[in-house]
């Protein structure tokens, strides 16, 4: 199962996306749930990279992407927080669709709800 966590840390001003595990719905390279989760994750990494390139982050985002484990973290500048949070909410919708459609393969914990 893929465990997905999306949150904001008000104390640090960071937005975080974490994924751990594998869907296990099919053989490696054939798993469409893993493929869908992966493309959402790479989209999130690219989104944080664009924000950084546009000067909208306080520092370079943390982008840790490897098989079965992902950690993305971004710290938006004042005035850019809402834009970054909105992007994360949109990605959350995608993970939510997967979690509802395939509850045995992907679990989503978003904004501690």
Backbone as XML, in Angstrom:
<?xml version="1.0"?>
<chain id="A" units="angstrom">
  <residue number="1" name="UNK">
    <atom name="N" x="0.837" y="-1.184" z="0.000"/>
    <atom name="CA" x="0.000" y="0.000" z="0.000"/>
    <atom name="C" x="0.880" y="1.245" z="0.000"/>
  </residue>
  <residue number="2" name="UNK">
    <atom name="N" x="0.425" y="2.252" z="-0.722"/>
    <atom name="CA" x="1.100" y="3.546" z="-0.722"/>
    <atom name="C" x="0.460" y="4.401" z="0.366"/>
  </residue>
  <residue number="3" name="UNK">
    <atom name="N" x="1.258" y="4.876" z="1.284"/>
    <atom name="CA" x="0.790" y="5.780" z="2.338"/>
    <atom name="C" x="1.198" y="7.190" z="1.931"/>
  </residue>
  <residue number="4" name="UNK">
    <atom name="N" x="0.199" y="8.038" z="1.728"/>
    <atom name="CA" x="0.425" y="9.405" z="1.260"/>
    <atom name="C" x="0.029" y="10.382" z="2.352"/>
  </residue>
  <residue number="5" name="UNK">
    <atom name="N" x="0.893" y="11.342" z="2.601"/>
    <atom name="CA" x="0.622" y="12.372" z="3.611"/>
    <atom name="C" x="0.908" y="13.730" z="2.998"/>
  </residue>
  <residue number="6" name="UNK">
    <atom name="N" x="-0.070" y="14.622" z="3.112"/>
    <atom name="CA" x="0.073" y="15.998" z="2.655"/>
    <atom name="C" x="-0.248" y="16.887" z="3.844"/>
  </residue>
  <residue number="7" name="UNK">
    <atom name="N" x="0.655" y="17.816" z="4.151"/>
    <atom name="CA" x="0.397" y="18.661" z="5.314"/>
    <atom name="C" x="1.106" y="19.999" z="5.185"/>
  </residue>
  <residue number="8" name="UNK">
    <atom name="N" x="0.727" y="20.887" z="6.074"/>
    <atom name="CA" x="1.436" y="22.152" z="6.216"/>
    <atom name="C" x="1.902" y="22.236" z="7.659"/>
  </residue>
  <residue number="9" name="UNK">
    <atom name="N" x="3.087" y="22.784" z="7.841"/>
    <atom name="CA" x="3.658" y="22.978" z="9.171"/>
    <atom name="C" x="3.678" y="24.475" z="9.456"/>
  </residue>
  <residue number="10" name="UNK">
    <atom name="N" x="2.644" y="24.972" z="10.143"/>
    <atom name="CA" x="2.586" y="26.416" z="10.402"/>
    <atom name="C" x="3.815" y="26.955" z="11.143"/>
  </residue>
  <residue number="11" name="UNK">
    <atom name="N" x="4.400" y="26.163" z="12.032"/>
    <atom name="CA" x="5.558" y="26.627" z="12.802"/>
    <atom name="C" x="6.765" y="26.912" z="11.908"/>
  </residue>
  <residue number="12" name="UNK">
    <atom name="N" x="6.935" y="26.123" z="10.841"/>
    <atom name="CA" x="8.084" y="26.306" z="9.955"/>
    <atom name="C" x="7.706" y="26.972" z="8.630"/>
  </residue>
  <residue number="13" name="UNK">
    <atom name="N" x="6.409" y="27.040" z="8.343"/>
    <atom name="CA" x="5.962" y="27.608" z="7.073"/>
    <atom name="C" x="6.163" y="26.672" z="5.897"/>
  </residue>
  <residue number="14" name="UNK">
    <atom name="N" x="6.348" y="25.386" z="6.166"/>
    <atom name="CA" x="6.608" y="24.406" z="5.109"/>
    <atom name="C" x="5.342" y="23.687" z="4.670"/>
  </residue>
  <residue number="15" name="UNK">
    <atom name="N" x="5.304" y="23.371" z="3.384"/>
    <atom name="CA" x="4.295" y="22.495" z="2.801"/>
    <atom name="C" x="4.996" y="21.193" z="2.470"/>
  </residue>
  <residue number="16" name="UNK">
    <atom name="N" x="4.378" y="20.073" z="2.835"/>
    <atom name="CA" x="5.066" y="18.779" z="2.734"/>
    <atom name="C" x="4.192" y="17.739" z="2.052"/>
  </residue>
  <residue number="17" name="UNK">
    <atom name="N" x="4.821" y="16.942" z="1.201"/>
    <atom name="CA" x="4.203" y="15.775" z="0.584"/>
    <atom name="C" x="5.130" y="14.588" z="0.833"/>
  </residue>
  <residue number="18" name="UNK">
    <atom name="N" x="4.572" y="13.508" z="1.402"/>
    <atom name="CA" x="5.343" y="12.289" z="1.650"/>
    <atom name="C" x="4.584" y="11.095" z="1.107"/>
  </residue>
  <residue number="19" name="UNK">
    <atom name="N" x="5.293" y="10.179" z="0.482"/>
    <atom name="CA" x="4.725" y="8.901" z="0.058"/>
    <atom name="C" x="5.685" y="7.804" z="0.470"/>
  </residue>
  <residue number="20" name="UNK">
    <atom name="N" x="5.110" y="6.694" z="0.939"/>
    <atom name="CA" x="5.914" y="5.522" z="1.296"/>
    <atom name="C" x="5.175" y="4.281" z="0.850"/>
  </residue>
  <residue number="21" name="UNK">
    <atom name="N" x="5.925" y="3.335" z="0.322"/>
    <atom name="CA" x="5.353" y="2.046" z="-0.034"/>
    <atom name="C" x="5.053" y="1.903" z="-1.515"/>
  </residue>
  <residue number="22" name="UNK">
    <atom name="N" x="4.450" y="0.764" z="-1.827"/>
    <atom name="CA" x="4.075" y="0.412" z="-3.197"/>
    <atom name="C" x="2.621" y="-0.023" z="-3.202"/>
  </residue>
  <residue number="23" name="UNK">
    <atom name="N" x="1.923" y="0.234" z="-4.286"/>
    <atom name="CA" x="0.507" y="-0.116" z="-4.370"/>
    <atom name="C" x="0.302" y="-1.626" z="-4.307"/>
  </residue>
  <residue number="24" name="UNK">
    <atom name="N" x="1.146" y="-2.371" z="-4.981"/>
    <atom name="CA" x="1.020" y="-3.829" z="-4.968"/>
    <atom name="C" x="-0.183" y="-4.348" z="-5.733"/>
  </residue>
  <residue number="25" name="UNK">
    <atom name="N" x="-0.694" y="-3.567" z="-6.674"/>
    <atom name="CA" x="-1.857" y="-3.989" z="-7.447"/>
    <atom name="C" x="-1.469" y="-4.857" z="-8.651"/>
  </residue>
  <residue number="26" name="UNK">
    <atom name="N" x="-0.214" y="-4.769" z="-9.061"/>
    <atom name="CA" x="0.277" y="-5.527" z="-10.210"/>
    <atom name="C" x="1.797" y="-5.628" z="-10.096"/>
  </residue>
  <residue number="27" name="UNK">
    <atom name="N" x="2.389" y="-6.362" z="-10.997"/>
    <atom name="CA" x="3.846" y="-6.516" z="-11.016"/>
    <atom name="C" x="4.523" y="-5.175" z="-11.269"/>
  </residue>
  <residue number="28" name="UNK">
    <atom name="N" x="5.763" y="-5.051" z="-10.789"/>
    <atom name="CA" x="6.534" y="-3.827" z="-11.005"/>
    <atom name="C" x="6.602" y="-3.520" z="-12.498"/>
  </residue>
  <residue number="29" name="UNK">
    <atom name="N" x="6.338" y="-2.273" z="-12.833"/>
    <atom name="CA" x="6.328" y="-1.859" z="-14.230"/>
    <atom name="C" x="4.970" y="-2.034" z="-14.895"/>
  </residue>
  <residue number="30" name="UNK">
    <atom name="N" x="4.042" y="-2.695" z="-14.217"/>
    <atom name="CA" x="2.699" y="-2.933" z="-14.752"/>
    <atom name="C" x="1.605" y="-2.310" z="-13.888"/>
  </residue>
  <residue number="31" name="UNK">
    <atom name="N" x="1.989" y="-1.743" z="-12.754"/>
    <atom name="CA" x="1.032" y="-1.267" z="-11.749"/>
    <atom name="C" x="0.543" y="0.139" z="-12.101"/>
  </residue>
  <residue number="32" name="UNK">
    <atom name="N" x="-0.695" y="0.233" z="-12.553"/>
    <atom name="CA" x="-1.253" y="1.522" z="-12.968"/>
    <atom name="C" x="-1.494" y="2.458" z="-11.790"/>
  </residue>
  <residue number="33" name="UNK">
    <atom name="N" x="-1.760" y="1.922" z="-10.615"/>
    <atom name="CA" x="-1.957" y="2.768" z="-9.432"/>
    <atom name="C" x="-0.629" y="3.420" z="-9.054"/>
  </residue>
  <residue number="34" name="UNK">
    <atom name="N" x="0.438" y="2.647" z="-9.084"/>
    <atom name="CA" x="1.774" y="3.212" z="-8.829"/>
    <atom name="C" x="2.115" y="4.265" z="-9.888"/>
  </residue>
  <residue number="35" name="UNK">
    <atom name="N" x="1.787" y="3.988" z="-11.120"/>
    <atom name="CA" x="2.073" y="4.941" z="-12.189"/>
    <atom name="C" x="1.311" y="6.245" z="-11.970"/>
  </residue>
  <residue number="36" name="UNK">
    <atom name="N" x="0.053" y="6.146" z="-11.589"/>
    <atom name="CA" x="-0.751" y="7.345" z="-11.349"/>
    <atom name="C" x="-0.203" y="8.142" z="-10.163"/>
  </residue>
  <residue number="37" name="UNK">
    <atom name="N" x="0.121" y="7.452" z="-9.078"/>
    <atom name="CA" x="0.679" y="8.129" z="-7.901"/>
    <atom name="C" x="2.029" y="8.753" z="-8.244"/>
  </residue>
  <residue number="38" name="UNK">
    <atom name="N" x="2.821" y="8.063" z="-9.055"/>
    <atom name="CA" x="4.134" y="8.578" z="-9.438"/>
    <atom name="C" x="4.023" y="9.856" z="-10.258"/>
  </residue>
  <residue number="39" name="UNK">
    <atom name="N" x="3.104" y="9.890" z="-11.214"/>
    <atom name="CA" x="2.994" y="11.087" z="-12.039"/>
    <atom name="C" x="2.509" y="12.271" z="-11.214"/>
  </residue>
  <residue number="40" name="UNK">
    <atom name="N" x="1.611" y="12.031" z="-10.252"/>
    <atom name="CA" x="1.192" y="13.112" z="-9.358"/>
    <atom name="C" x="2.379" y="13.607" z="-8.531"/>
  </residue>
  <residue number="41" name="UNK">
    <atom name="N" x="3.202" y="12.688" z="-8.073"/>
    <atom name="CA" x="4.351" y="13.044" z="-7.245"/>
    <atom name="C" x="5.378" y="13.836" z="-8.049"/>
  </residue>
  <residue number="42" name="UNK">
    <atom name="N" x="5.663" y="13.398" z="-9.261"/>
    <atom name="CA" x="6.608" y="14.145" z="-10.098"/>
    <atom name="C" x="6.035" y="15.506" z="-10.499"/>
  </residue>
  <residue number="43" name="UNK">
    <atom name="N" x="4.717" y="15.590" z="-10.633"/>
    <atom name="CA" x="4.080" y="16.883" z="-10.899"/>
    <atom name="C" x="4.283" y="17.810" z="-9.708"/>
  </residue>
  <residue number="44" name="UNK">
    <atom name="N" x="4.130" y="17.286" z="-8.493"/>
    <atom name="CA" x="4.356" y="18.086" z="-7.285"/>
    <atom name="C" x="5.801" y="18.577" z="-7.226"/>
  </residue>
  <residue number="45" name="UNK">
    <atom name="N" x="6.750" y="17.695" z="-7.515"/>
    <atom name="CA" x="8.161" y="18.085" z="-7.501"/>
    <atom name="C" x="8.431" y="19.177" z="-8.528"/>
  </residue>
  <residue number="46" name="UNK">
    <atom name="N" x="7.844" y="19.054" z="-9.712"/>
    <atom name="CA" x="8.038" y="20.065" z="-10.749"/>
    <atom name="C" x="7.387" y="21.387" z="-10.346"/>
  </residue>
  <residue number="47" name="UNK">
    <atom name="N" x="6.220" y="21.307" z="-9.714"/>
    <atom name="CA" x="5.525" y="22.508" z="-9.246"/>
    <atom name="C" x="6.396" y="23.261" z="-8.240"/>
  </residue>
  <residue number="48" name="UNK">
    <atom name="N" x="6.957" y="22.538" z="-7.255"/>
    <atom name="CA" x="7.833" y="23.183" z="-6.272"/>
    <atom name="C" x="9.078" y="23.755" z="-6.946"/>
  </residue>
  <residue number="49" name="UNK">
    <atom name="N" x="9.602" y="23.052" z="-7.941"/>
    <atom name="CA" x="10.776" y="23.547" z="-8.673"/>
    <atom name="C" x="10.451" y="24.828" z="-9.435"/>
  </residue>
  <residue number="50" name="UNK">
    <atom name="N" x="9.286" y="24.900" z="-10.058"/>
    <atom name="CA" x="8.864" y="26.120" z="-10.756"/>
    <atom name="C" x="8.719" y="27.286" z="-9.779"/>
  </residue>
  <residue number="51" name="UNK">
    <atom name="N" x="8.094" y="27.016" z="-8.631"/>
    <atom name="CA" x="7.941" y="28.080" z="-7.634"/>
    <atom name="C" x="9.311" y="28.625" z="-7.222"/>
  </residue>
  <residue number="52" name="UNK">
    <atom name="N" x="10.272" y="27.724" z="-7.047"/>
    <atom name="CA" x="11.619" y="28.152" z="-6.665"/>
    <atom name="C" x="12.258" y="28.989" z="-7.779"/>
  </residue>
  <residue number="53" name="UNK">
    <atom name="N" x="12.136" y="28.519" z="-9.009"/>
    <atom name="CA" x="12.720" y="29.238" z="-10.150"/>
    <atom name="C" x="12.104" y="30.629" z="-10.308"/>
  </residue>
  <residue number="54" name="UNK">
    <atom name="N" x="10.859" y="30.772" z="-9.907"/>
    <atom name="CA" x="10.177" y="32.069" z="-9.998"/>
    <atom name="C" x="10.417" y="32.944" z="-8.767"/>
  </residue>
  <residue number="55" name="UNK">
    <atom name="N" x="11.239" y="32.457" z="-7.839"/>
    <atom name="CA" x="11.558" y="33.240" z="-6.651"/>
    <atom name="C" x="10.451" y="33.274" z="-5.607"/>
  </residue>
  <residue number="56" name="UNK">
    <atom name="N" x="9.561" y="32.303" z="-5.660"/>
    <atom name="CA" x="8.419" y="32.289" z="-4.750"/>
    <atom name="C" x="8.635" y="31.439" z="-3.502"/>
  </residue>
  <residue number="57" name="UNK">
    <atom name="N" x="9.822" y="30.831" z="-3.388"/>
    <atom name="CA" x="10.160" y="30.041" z="-2.200"/>
    <atom name="C" x="11.304" y="30.713" z="-1.455"/>
  </residue>
  <residue number="58" name="UNK">
    <atom name="N" x="11.318" y="30.549" z="-0.142"/>
    <atom name="CA" x="12.378" y="31.135" z="0.691"/>
    <atom name="C" x="13.719" y="30.435" z="0.494"/>
  </residue>
  <residue number="59" name="UNK">
    <atom name="N" x="13.655" y="29.161" z="0.125"/>
    <atom name="CA" x="14.875" y="28.385" z="-0.103"/>
    <atom name="C" x="14.553" y="27.283" z="-1.108"/>
  </residue>
  <residue number="60" name="UNK">
    <atom name="N" x="15.586" y="26.623" z="-1.581"/>
    <atom name="CA" x="15.393" y="25.539" z="-2.539"/>
    <atom name="C" x="14.530" y="24.449" z="-1.909"/>
  </residue>
  <residue number="61" name="UNK">
    <atom name="N" x="13.568" y="23.897" z="-2.651"/>
    <atom name="CA" x="12.727" y="22.844" z="-2.075"/>
    <atom name="C" x="13.522" y="21.569" z="-1.851"/>
  </residue>
  <residue number="62" name="UNK">
    <atom name="N" x="13.100" y="20.796" z="-0.860"/>
    <atom name="CA" x="13.675" y="19.468" z="-0.651"/>
    <atom name="C" x="12.923" y="18.514" z="-1.560"/>
  </residue>
  <residue number="63" name="UNK">
    <atom name="N" x="13.631" y="17.821" z="-2.433"/>
    <atom name="CA" x="13.019" y="16.907" z="-3.381"/>
    <atom name="C" x="13.710" y="15.554" z="-3.272"/>
  </residue>
  <residue number="64" name="UNK">
    <atom name="N" x="13.156" y="14.675" z="-2.482"/>
    <atom name="CA" x="13.698" y="13.326" z="-2.334"/>
    <atom name="C" x="12.782" y="12.336" z="-3.016"/>
  </residue>
  <residue number="65" name="UNK">
    <atom name="N" x="13.189" y="11.863" z="-4.181"/>
    <atom name="CA" x="12.369" y="10.941" z="-4.957"/>
    <atom name="C" x="13.143" y="9.656" z="-5.209"/>
  </residue>
  <residue number="66" name="UNK">
    <atom name="N" x="12.630" y="8.564" z="-4.695"/>
    <atom name="CA" x="13.217" y="7.252" z="-4.962"/>
    <atom name="C" x="12.116" y="6.212" z="-4.915"/>
  </residue>
  <residue number="67" name="UNK">
    <atom name="N" x="12.393" y="5.023" z="-5.410"/>
    <atom name="CA" x="11.379" y="3.969" z="-5.450"/>
    <atom name="C" x="10.817" y="3.707" z="-4.054"/>
  </residue>
  <residue number="68" name="UNK">
    <atom name="N" x="9.508" y="3.811" z="-3.934"/>
    <atom name="CA" x="8.840" y="3.477" z="-2.680"/>
    <atom name="C" x="8.971" y="4.511" z="-1.584"/>
  </residue>
  <residue number="69" name="UNK">
    <atom name="N" x="9.593" y="5.654" z="-1.882"/>
    <atom name="CA" x="9.783" y="6.664" z="-0.848"/>
    <atom name="C" x="9.940" y="8.035" z="-1.500"/>
  </residue>
  <residue number="70" name="UNK">
    <atom name="N" x="9.156" y="8.978" z="-0.996"/>
    <atom name="CA" x="9.216" y="10.336" z="-1.531"/>
    <atom name="C" x="9.046" y="11.317" z="-0.390"/>
  </residue>
  <residue number="71" name="UNK">
    <atom name="N" x="9.847" y="12.376" z="-0.425"/>
    <atom name="CA" x="9.684" y="13.473" z="0.531"/>
    <atom name="C" x="9.897" y="14.770" z="-0.230"/>
  </residue>
  <residue number="72" name="UNK">
    <atom name="N" x="8.861" y="15.590" z="-0.271"/>
    <atom name="CA" x="8.940" y="16.902" z="-0.914"/>
    <atom name="C" x="8.551" y="17.956" z="0.113"/>
  </residue>
  <residue number="73" name="UNK">
    <atom name="N" x="9.316" y="19.026" z="0.161"/>
    <atom name="CA" x="9.043" y="20.089" z="1.115"/>
    <atom name="C" x="9.387" y="21.426" z="0.491"/>
  </residue>
  <residue number="74" name="UNK">
    <atom name="N" x="8.504" y="22.397" z="0.683"/>
    <atom name="CA" x="8.734" y="23.736" z="0.153"/>
    <atom name="C" x="8.324" y="24.766" z="1.197"/>
  </residue>
  <residue number="75" name="UNK">
    <atom name="N" x="9.061" y="25.875" z="1.207"/>
    <atom name="CA" x="8.787" y="26.956" z="2.152"/>
    <atom name="C" x="8.514" y="28.230" z="1.358"/>
  </residue>
  <residue number="76" name="UNK">
    <atom name="N" x="7.233" y="28.510" z="1.076"/>
    <atom name="CA" x="6.889" y="29.679" z="0.261"/>
    <atom name="C" x="7.216" y="31.004" z="0.953"/>
  </residue>
  <residue number="77" name="UNK">
    <atom name="N" x="7.513" y="31.987" z="0.124"/>
    <atom name="CA" x="7.722" y="33.352" z="0.618"/>
    <atom name="C" x="6.374" y="33.953" z="1.009"/>
  </residue>
  <residue number="78" name="UNK">
    <atom name="N" x="6.451" y="34.970" z="1.847"/>
    <atom name="CA" x="5.246" y="35.705" z="2.214"/>
    <atom name="C" x="4.619" y="36.255" z="0.936"/>
  </residue>
  <residue number="79" name="UNK">
    <atom name="N" x="3.328" y="36.155" z="0.815"/>
    <atom name="CA" x="2.637" y="36.607" z="-0.381"/>
    <atom name="C" x="2.509" y="35.532" z="-1.445"/>
  </residue>
  <residue number="80" name="UNK">
    <atom name="N" x="3.219" y="34.428" z="-1.300"/>
    <atom name="CA" x="3.166" y="33.330" z="-2.270"/>
    <atom name="C" x="2.621" y="32.046" z="-1.650"/>
  </residue>
  <residue number="81" name="UNK">
    <atom name="N" x="2.336" y="32.097" z="-0.361"/>
    <atom name="CA" x="1.904" y="30.897" z="0.357"/>
    <atom name="C" x="0.601" y="30.342" z="-0.220"/>
  </residue>
  <residue number="82" name="UNK">
    <atom name="N" x="-0.359" y="31.210" z="-0.499"/>
    <atom name="CA" x="-1.658" y="30.759" z="-0.996"/>
    <atom name="C" x="-1.523" y="30.055" z="-2.344"/>
  </residue>
  <residue number="83" name="UNK">
    <atom name="N" x="-0.670" y="30.579" z="-3.211"/>
    <atom name="CA" x="-0.461" y="29.950" z="-4.516"/>
    <atom name="C" x="0.123" y="28.545" z="-4.347"/>
  </residue>
  <residue number="84" name="UNK">
    <atom name="N" x="1.114" y="28.415" z="-3.484"/>
    <atom name="CA" x="1.738" y="27.114" z="-3.241"/>
    <atom name="C" x="0.747" y="26.145" z="-2.599"/>
  </residue>
  <residue number="85" name="UNK">
    <atom name="N" x="-0.021" y="26.633" z="-1.646"/>
    <atom name="CA" x="-1.008" y="25.792" z="-0.976"/>
    <atom name="C" x="-2.090" y="25.353" z="-1.952"/>
  </residue>
  <residue number="86" name="UNK">
    <atom name="N" x="-2.508" y="26.239" z="-2.831"/>
    <atom name="CA" x="-3.508" y="25.893" z="-3.838"/>
    <atom name="C" x="-3.004" y="24.753" z="-4.736"/>
  </residue>
  <residue number="87" name="UNK">
    <atom name="N" x="-1.757" y="24.839" z="-5.163"/>
    <atom name="CA" x="-1.173" y="23.769" z="-5.976"/>
    <atom name="C" x="-1.189" y="22.440" z="-5.245"/>
  </residue>
  <residue number="88" name="UNK">
    <atom name="N" x="-0.884" y="22.476" z="-3.956"/>
    <atom name="CA" x="-0.887" y="21.248" z="-3.156"/>
    <atom name="C" x="-2.311" y="20.700" z="-2.995"/>
  </residue>
  <residue number="89" name="UNK">
    <atom name="N" x="-3.293" y="21.591" z="-2.862"/>
    <atom name="CA" x="-4.695" y="21.152" z="-2.782"/>
    <atom name="C" x="-5.131" y="20.453" z="-4.070"/>
  </residue>
  <residue number="90" name="UNK">
    <atom name="N" x="-4.709" y="20.970" z="-5.203"/>
    <atom name="CA" x="-5.061" y="20.347" z="-6.473"/>
    <atom name="C" x="-4.457" y="18.946" z="-6.554"/>
  </residue>
  <residue number="91" name="UNK">
    <atom name="N" x="-3.198" y="18.814" z="-6.171"/>
    <atom name="CA" x="-2.567" y="17.491" z="-6.156"/>
    <atom name="C" x="-3.270" y="16.564" z="-5.178"/>
  </residue>
  <residue number="92" name="UNK">
    <atom name="N" x="-3.703" y="17.120" z="-4.054"/>
    <atom name="CA" x="-4.435" y="16.350" z="-3.055"/>
    <atom name="C" x="-5.707" y="15.745" z="-3.661"/>
  </residue>
  <residue number="93" name="UNK">
    <atom name="N" x="-6.366" y="16.478" z="-4.546"/>
    <atom name="CA" x="-7.560" y="15.955" z="-5.216"/>
    <atom name="C" x="-7.216" y="14.705" z="-6.028"/>
  </residue>
  <residue number="94" name="UNK">
    <atom name="N" x="-6.085" y="14.736" z="-6.720"/>
    <atom name="CA" x="-5.667" y="13.572" z="-7.502"/>
    <atom name="C" x="-5.387" y="12.363" z="-6.632"/>
  </residue>
  <residue number="95" name="UNK">
    <atom name="N" x="-4.638" y="12.569" z="-5.550"/>
    <atom name="CA" x="-4.382" y="11.454" z="-4.627"/>
    <atom name="C" x="-5.676" y="10.972" z="-3.991"/>
  </residue>
  <residue number="96" name="UNK">
    <atom name="N" x="-6.589" y="11.903" z="-3.706"/>
    <atom name="CA" x="-7.883" y="11.537" z="-3.126"/>
    <atom name="C" x="-8.705" y="10.668" z="-4.061"/>
  </residue>
  <residue number="97" name="UNK">
    <atom name="N" x="-8.677" y="10.983" z="-5.349"/>
    <atom name="CA" x="-9.376" y="10.151" z="-6.332"/>
    <atom name="C" x="-8.825" y="8.731" z="-6.327"/>
  </residue>
  <residue number="98" name="UNK">
    <atom name="N" x="-7.515" y="8.619" z="-6.299"/>
    <atom name="CA" x="-6.896" y="7.283" z="-6.254"/>
    <atom name="C" x="-7.257" y="6.553" z="-4.968"/>
  </residue>
  <residue number="99" name="UNK">
    <atom name="N" x="-7.218" y="7.253" z="-3.847"/>
    <atom name="CA" x="-7.514" y="6.623" z="-2.555"/>
    <atom name="C" x="-8.960" y="6.121" z="-2.496"/>
  </residue>
  <residue number="100" name="UNK">
    <atom name="N" x="-9.886" y="6.883" z="-3.049"/>
    <atom name="CA" x="-11.289" y="6.453" z="-3.047"/>
    <atom name="C" x="-11.532" y="5.295" z="-4.013"/>
  </residue>
  <residue number="101" name="UNK">
    <atom name="N" x="-10.866" y="5.345" z="-5.154"/>
    <atom name="CA" x="-11.057" y="4.298" z="-6.157"/>
    <atom name="C" x="-10.330" y="3.004" z="-5.788"/>
  </residue>
  <residue number="102" name="UNK">
    <atom name="N" x="-9.178" y="3.141" z="-5.122"/>
    <atom name="CA" x="-8.352" y="1.969" z="-4.801"/>
    <atom name="C" x="-7.935" y="1.993" z="-3.325"/>
  </residue>
  <residue number="103" name="UNK">
    <atom name="N" x="-8.887" y="1.883" z="-2.403"/>
    <atom name="CA" x="-8.575" y="2.017" z="-0.978"/>
    <atom name="C" x="-7.654" y="0.924" z="-0.422"/>
  </residue>
  <residue number="104" name="UNK">
    <atom name="N" x="-7.541" y="-0.189" z="-1.107"/>
    <atom name="CA" x="-6.638" y="-1.255" z="-0.649"/>
    <atom name="C" x="-5.199" y="-1.001" z="-1.087"/>
  </residue>
  <residue number="105" name="UNK">
    <atom name="N" x="-5.015" y="0.003" z="-1.950"/>
    <atom name="CA" x="-3.692" y="0.228" z="-2.526"/>
    <atom name="C" x="-3.092" y="1.595" z="-2.229"/>
  </residue>
  <residue number="106" name="UNK">
    <atom name="N" x="-3.933" y="2.570" z="-1.874"/>
    <atom name="CA" x="-3.420" y="3.908" z="-1.568"/>
    <atom name="C" x="-4.241" y="4.528" z="-0.438"/>
  </residue>
  <residue number="107" name="UNK">
    <atom name="N" x="-3.535" y="5.016" z="0.549"/>
    <atom name="CA" x="-4.163" y="5.684" z="1.686"/>
    <atom name="C" x="-3.689" y="7.136" z="1.683"/>
  </residue>
  <residue number="108" name="UNK">
    <atom name="N" x="-4.613" y="8.063" z="1.900"/>
    <atom name="CA" x="-4.277" y="9.486" z="1.918"/>
    <atom name="C" x="-4.620" y="10.081" z="3.280"/>
  </residue>
  <residue number="109" name="UNK">
    <atom name="N" x="-3.640" y="10.755" z="3.828"/>
    <atom name="CA" x="-3.848" y="11.565" z="5.038"/>
    <atom name="C" x="-3.490" y="13.002" z="4.649"/>
  </residue>
  <residue number="110" name="UNK">
    <atom name="N" x="-4.527" y="13.832" z="4.524"/>
    <atom name="CA" x="-4.301" y="15.186" z="4.032"/>
    <atom name="C" x="-4.692" y="16.211" z="5.072"/>
  </residue>
  <residue number="111" name="UNK">
    <atom name="N" x="-3.742" y="17.099" z="5.362"/>
    <atom name="CA" x="-3.970" y="18.210" z="6.272"/>
    <atom name="C" x="-4.579" y="17.730" z="7.587"/>
  </residue>
  <residue number="112" name="UNK">
    <atom name="N" x="-4.115" y="16.543" z="8.014"/>
    <atom name="CA" x="-4.502" y="15.914" z="9.275"/>
    <atom name="C" x="-6.003" y="15.795" z="9.448"/>
  </residue>
  <residue number="113" name="UNK">
    <atom name="N" x="-6.687" y="15.555" z="8.348"/>
    <atom name="CA" x="-8.146" y="15.347" z="8.407"/>
    <atom name="C" x="-8.457" y="13.877" z="8.598"/>
  </residue>
</chain>
